[in-house]
Amino acid sequence: MNHPSIRQVSTEVIYSNTWMTLREDEIERPDGSRGVYGYLERPNAVLVIPLEDDGFHLVEEYRYPMRRRSWSFPQGFAPAPTLEEAARQELEQETGLRPAGLTLLGTIDVAHAISTERSNVYLATGLEHGASAREHSEQDMRQRWVPRAEFEQMVRAGAVRDAGSLAAYTLFLLSRA
């Protein structure tokens, strides 16, 4: 059983918008000392690895907090009744791809020290190509298929640095072992 070793004394919403809530909690540690813990509450997300011909479909967009463009697997928050349907929607929205099959590879904690967000990682296969329907905020997004060897080169070169994509690739490799 998971017994918390830190007790929440109080909580306060510092900031909130459609995508996140910033909280600051007063906490008490096991020795009785008190402190403050700030963290983001975010909805759970999906991340999709679109596999085709021993390669992957990637998306690239400008990531404002990092002040640079970044390649990653398609991911985000799609409003849907199930996580699998959210994965299908997110993939089609960003890439136009519709999978015949989706396999849940696992769940990752996105930034477990500062956020409640989890990402459910799916492998998409049997891809049917179509037109994307990106959100207005994704207007600068690009899409590209890369062979697996090139993807690994991109990781080594620092072109793919998104933690979720790197963790998802690890789940992909473990599913193949």
Steps between C-alpha positions, in 0.01 A plus 500: 500500500620851421507702823584868451804612695413867451170636629315786332411765758339748260480574129457815294444554129759754387400506132264309274411488130353247255816284491638512853460599863797613707462404867702581807453267794617537856637158594619312808787251475528179711720681759232768548684776313294710266567627151347616173455289186400654168377286210290497185175312468450396139265255334636163393628492144561251223815445296487297180788322326387469136699201367521439125760311292748479792485875547293761679289801416621799703371851544705815549385832638629804680496443876473842654639420850814350340523776235570248222340255262480141618427158347283255693239232467143637472360572845253712690159521664210400276156513661363148456305241700799260517877535490515282188256730322704801616810338348318444170376861496837650589679296232249586228485867599878551491595267213189390310589139580227255604625179662349156446653396831595671825694325775550654844873474578483661843452816700769750589503776761593805293683701768425323828667757726306799367186376321208259539493432124528144374537400138352179366726366224346321203655324202301569182523253210322439172500870419259647247611838368268801486492874561594644838264733689737687725389749761570869437784485756666226291515702179880481482508122549688288247480126450758254371553125477848387602658154491572357845880536454457868415274550803775358723751731329268795569490400868880478520536837321253671736234562233256290707525603865138480610501290818164342422614387155824358640318313776241377247777370276637306797155342552495418125841330521398304810183383324721357223741317733 
